[in-house]
Amino acid sequence: MIGRLAGTLLAKTPPQILLDVGGVGYELEVPMSTLYNLPALGERVVLVTHLAVREDGHFLYGFATEEERSAFRQLLKISGIGARTALAVLSGMSVADLASAVALQESGRLVKIPGIGKKTAERLLLELKDRFAKALPSVAGAVVQHDAQSDIVHALLSLGYNEKEAMAALRQLPPETGVTEGIRAALKLLSKA
């Protein structure tokens, strides 16, 4: 099993990259979140990997963080979810956002990802609910904070602000802001705009 690769980035052709490791070029498929964080061509890159061996070939997937790889592996365990769909999910939202969507059972956030319909989103949320907390304990603390941020955004949306305005206000708040204080502060910021 290939668990990690360190080498020189030779090419980026989304969703694939080419990585030179000691003279051997490895083609890896990566989620867009990893692709956006890669350095320029010719720079050194370290990725954690997942190797899938199927009867039609060997497929190597690369991830910037261990959390991304773990989330990818949890998605693959769900019946009917393949590597392409798992990559699409991780390309459409961060691991923390996915964990938050799972914790809050918000299928609407998953449906926005191309290739994910309502039934698939609901199945993902149902099957990931118990697995995600065990597989990604480091994200669990972030979910609690993300829940407060999510509540602030939902409150602003219900008050008639659009998502762009709500997110802009949220970015100006300190990360540890609670729901009540966050809504008040966001309303003050939005009234000045």
C-alpha positions in Angstrom: 0.0 0.0 0.0 1.3 3.5 -0.8 0.4 5.7 2.1 2.4 8.9 1.4 4.3 10.4 -1.4 6.9 13.2 -1.3 8.2 14.6 -4.6 8.2 17.4 -7.2 5.0 18.6 -8.7 5.3 18.2 -12.5 1.7 18.9 -13.8 -1.7 19.9 -12.7 -4.6 18.8 -14.9 -7.7 18.8 -12.6 -8.6 16.5 -11.0 -5.2 14.9 -11.7 -1.7 15.8 -10.8 1.7 14.3 -11.8 4.2 13.9 -9.0 7.9 12.9 -9.6 9.2 10.8 -6.7 12.7 9.7 -7.3 12.4 9.6 -11.0 9.0 7.8 -11.1 6.0 9.9 -12.1 2.9 9.1 -10.1 -0.5 10.2 -11.4 -2.8 11.0 -8.5 -6.4 12.2 -8.5 -7.0 14.9 -5.8 -10.0 16.8 -4.5 -10.1 20.5 -5.5 -9.4 21.5 -1.9 -6.0 19.8 -2.2 -5.4 21.1 -5.7 -6.0 24.7 -4.7 -3.4 24.4 -1.9 -0.7 22.9 -4.1 2.4 25.0 -4.7 3.7 26.0 -8.2 5.0 23.5 -10.6 8.5 22.3 -9.8 8.0 22.7 -6.1 8.2 20.0 -3.5 4.9 18.4 -2.4 4.0 15.9 0.4 0.6 14.1 0.1 -1.0 11.3 2.0 -2.5 8.8 -0.4 -5.1 6.1 -0.9 -4.4 3.3 -3.3 -7.5 1.6 -4.8 -6.8 -1.7 -6.7 -9.7 -2.8 -8.9 -9.9 -5.2 -11.8 -9.8 -2.4 -14.3 -6.6 -0.8 -12.8 -4.7 0.7 -9.9 -5.9 4.2 -8.9 -4.0 6.5 -6.6 -5.7 9.4 -4.7 -3.8 12.2 -3.0 -4.8 14.4 -0.1 -3.2 17.4 1.6 -4.3 16.2 5.1 -4.9 13.0 7.0 -8.5 14.3 7.8 -9.3 14.5 4.0 -8.0 11.0 3.4 -10.0 9.6 6.4 -13.2 11.4 5.2 -12.6 9.9 1.7 -12.2 6.4 3.1 -15.4 6.8 5.2 -17.3 8.0 2.1 -16.0 4.9 0.1 -17.5 2.6 2.7 -21.0 3.7 1.8 -22.7 1.5 -0.7 -23.1 3.1 -4.1 -20.5 5.8 -3.4 -17.4 5.5 -5.6 -14.2 7.4 -5.7 -15.5 10.0 -8.1 -18.4 10.9 -5.9 -16.2 10.9 -2.8 -13.8 13.3 -4.5 -16.7 15.5 -5.6 -18.0 15.7 -2.0 -14.5 16.7 -0.7 -14.1 19.2 -3.6 -17.5 20.8 -2.8 -17.0 21.2 0.9 -14.2 21.1 3.5 -14.0 18.2 5.9 -15.2 20.4 8.7 -18.2 21.5 6.7 -19.0 17.9 5.8 -18.7 16.9 9.5 -21.0 19.8 10.4 -23.5 18.8 7.7 -23.4 15.2 9.1 -23.8 16.3 12.7 -26.7 18.6 11.9 -28.2 16.2 9.2 -28.3 19.0 6.6 -28.9 17.3 3.3 -29.4 20.7 1.6 -25.7 21.4 1.8 -24.8 18.1 0.1 -27.4 18.5 -2.7 -25.5 21.6 -3.9 -22.6 19.3 -4.9 -22.8 18.2 -8.5 -23.8 14.5 -8.8 -25.4 14.4 -5.3 -29.1 14.1 -5.4 -31.5 14.3 -2.4 -31.7 10.5 -1.8 -27.9 10.1 -2.0 -27.4 13.1 0.3 -29.8 11.6 2.9 -28.1 8.2 2.6 -24.7 9.8 3.1 -25.8 11.7 6.2 -27.5 8.6 7.7 -24.6 6.3 7.2 -21.9 8.8 8.1 -23.5 9.9 11.4 -21.9 7.3 13.7 -18.8 6.7 11.6 -17.6 10.3 11.3 -17.3 11.1 15.0 -15.1 7.9 15.5 -13.0 8.4 12.4 -12.4 12.1 12.6 -12.3 13.1 16.3 -10.1 16.1 15.6 -13.0 17.6 13.6 -15.6 17.0 16.3 -14.5 20.1 18.3 -14.7 22.3 15.2 -18.3 21.1 14.6 -19.5 22.7 17.8 -18.0 26.0 16.8 -19.2 25.6 13.3 -22.7 25.0 14.6 -22.7 28.5 16.2 -21.5 30.0 13.0 -24.2 28.1 11.1 -26.9 29.3 13.5 -25.8 32.9 13.0 -25.9 32.5 9.2 -29.4 30.8 9.3 -30.7 33.6 11.6 -29.4 36.3 9.2 -30.9 34.4 6.2 -34.3 34.2 7.9 -34.1 38.0 8.6 -34.0 38.6 4.8 -30.2 38.9 4.2 -28.8 36.9 1.3 -26.1 34.3 1.8 -23.3 36.5 0.5 -24.1 39.3 3.0 -24.5 36.8 5.9 -21.1 35.1 5.1 -19.4 38.5 4.8 -20.7 39.5 8.2 -19.7 36.2 9.7 -16.1 36.5 8.4 -15.8 39.8 10.4 -16.7 38.2 13.7 -14.2 36.5 16.0 -14.2 32.7 15.6 -15.3 32.0 19.2 -18.4 34.3 19.1 -21.5 32.7 20.5 -24.8 32.7 18.6 -26.6 35.5 20.4 -23.6 37.9 20.4 -22.8 36.9 16.9 -26.3 37.7 15.6 -26.2 41.1 17.3 -22.7 41.9 16.0 -23.6 40.8 12.5 -26.7 42.9 12.5 -24.7 45.9 13.5 -22.2 45.3 10.8 -24.9 44.8 8.2 -26.7 48.0 9.2 -23.5 50.0 8.6 -23.1 48.5 5.1 
